[in-house]
Amino acid sequence: MGRGIEFNTKNKVDADALLENIAVQAQATQRNDMISADELLSMEFEPLEFVVDGVIATGLTLLVAAPKIGKSWMALDLAYQVARGGKAFGVIPVQPRPVLYFALEDGQRRLNARMRKLGCCKTAGLYFITKTSDIDADIDDFMQVHAKNHPLVIVDTLQKYRETKPASRNDSAYERDYSIVGGLQRRVLEAEGSLLILHHDRKAGSGDFVESVSGTNGIAGSADTIITISRPRVAADAVLSVTSRDAMEGEYAVRFDDGRWVLEGDDLEQAAQAVVQARVHARNGDRMNDVLDCVTKHPHGVKPYEVSESLGDISPNDAAKCLSRLSKQGLITKLKRGVYAPIA
C-alpha cells in the first residue's frame, strides 16, 4: 500500500474549525465590508475633491449664521462662481460644475435683483428652484443628469426643507434631525456630488462655533463640513470659521462688500493671519497697535527711532518700550539688538 495521509482526532478538529471559520467569514462578507489594516494601508485613493479649495469639500456642508447676516448673498455668489469656474470669495479659483440653487425663501424677482447687483452674467450650468412639491426628487434628478460632472446643490434653508418632512411620533428631535440631514448626505455622496445647506445659528452665543448650530447635535453630527459666519450686524468685517472631516480647520477674515463676500488678503493663509492680527489689535491699546502696524510694514526689520519717525507722535524711547513688549508677547521677532521685524 502507498503511504497515505494519516488523520487523527486533532486533524479533524482543526479541519472543522477551519471550515467553520470560512463559513463565518463568508457570511460576514455578505453582511459588511470588513478589511484588514494591511489591505487598507495598501490601497491608493484619488485626492479629495473640493468645491472650494480648503473651504468646501465634497459631501454635505452646513453654512451657518444668524438671520439677515448675509449667508444667502454668500451662497448666491458661490453658486455663480462655481457654475462659471470663477473665483470664490474673490480670490480662490474653482473648477466649473453644474449648480442647482433651491431659493426656498426668495422669489425670482429678488434673485434677479441680487444677481444684477453682484454683476452676474448669463451662465450655463446654473439653475434655480423657488417652489417645488418634491425637493428630494428634484435633487435626485439633477444629480443623475449631471453625475459625471460632480454637481453642487444648494438648499436655502434647512428649515424650509425640514417643513417638507412630517415628524414621526416615535422619533426624538435628535433622531429626526439626524435622519433628515443624514439622508441628504447619503443621497449626495451616492451621486458623487456636493450639497451646501444654509441654516440659522442659535440665538444664544457659544464659545464653540460648532455648538452654535441651531437644533440638536443630529444636524451638526451629520455634516461633513460646517462653516459659520460671525459678524456684528452693522459691521462689514466678519470671521469665516471652518471645521471639516476632510478639510483643514481654520478661521478666515472676510468682508461683506456691497453684496459680495471677499477674503481679506490674496489667499486663505493671509485671511487667517488677518484674524490673528485683528484679535491682537482688540487686546492691545491704540499705541501698541500703531507700533505693531509699523513693524508689519518693515519685513526686513525696523529700529525704534525709525518707528518714531514713521508715526511722528511717539518718542524713540517709548517706541523701544512698545517694541520690547510686543516681542515678549510673541507678536514680533527681535532680529538683533534694537531691530525688530514681523513674524514670518
PyMOL commands that set and color helices and strands:
alter all, ss='L'
color gray80, all
select helices_A, chain A and resi 9-31+37-41+71-84+108-117+135-145+147-149+158-162+173-190+209-212+217-222+268-283+286-296+304-311+316-328
alter helices_A, ss='H'
color red, helices_A
select strands_A, chain A and resi 50-52+56-57+60-65+87-88+92-93+99-103+126-129+152-156+194-200+225-230+237-244+250-257+260-263+332-336+339-342
alter strands_A, ss='S'
color yellow, strands_A
deselect
rebuild
show_as cartoon
